[in-house]
Structure formats: structure tokens, C-alpha cells
Amino acid sequence: MHANAYANQYRHTSTTSAVLDASPHQLVLLMLSGARERVRLAGACIDRGDIVRKAKAISEASAIIAGLSGTLDMKAGGDIAAGLQSLYDYFQRKLVEANAGNNAAALAEVDDLLGDIEGAWKAIDPDAPATAPEPMAQ
């Protein structure tokens, strides 16, 4: 087996294991990370002129973002879910723009905004151990 084939098999097995062992919160983090990875890959493909791979990476990012959008509970999530829905719709439009015009700036914007969401999602991790407040100095 070729080295790339081994690497791809390992990556697939590692990803599958992470998904199977993940909590719902962790699954969203994996999706955000995966979307960002593909958006950055698409930007790199624009830089090297690999238009076919760029289109594939954007398509994959778009599918992940659609999946994220599908996880939103609009009834329970209220304004936050509505805001995320609007952002995910915006991301989809920016990805189309990036794909049609080889627009790396649009991809960078999507990556930055996804990074903000990812950071906020990490901050509300329900599985994180609660930390006791620091004692006040006297």
C-alpha cells in the first residue's frame, strides 16, 4: 500500500473514532473544525491554482455548514439559534462567491467567523470540569 493510502486510512479511522466517542457538544466542535479545515484548504488551493480541489473543499465545507444549520433547535434556541442560522446562510453565500470568483478573501472571512463560533462553543463546554472561584486576597 502506498504511504498516502496508509495516511488516508489512518485519518479516516481516527476521525471515525472521534465521532463515535463524541458527545453532542464535541460533535459540533468537530464539525466546526472540519468546516474551517476545508475552508483553509480551499484558500490554499486558490493560491496554487488547483481549481478542482478548491471546488471540492468548498463543497465539503458547505455540506458541513448545512449540517450545522440542521442541528439548530429554533424553538429552544431562540435568538441565538436565529442568529446562527443567519450566519450559516451568510457563510453559504460567501462560499458560493469564493467558488465562483476564486475569492480567497471571502474564504478568510468565513474562516474567521467560524473561528469565533468555535471559540464561543468551546467556552460553553458542558463537560468541562467546574472551576472553583479563586479565593479573595486579604
PyMOL commands that set and color helices and strands:
alter all, ss='L'
color gray80, all
select helices_A, chain A and resi 3-21+24-48+51-70+74-101+104-123
alter helices_A, ss='H'
color red, helices_A
deselect
rebuild
show_as cartoon
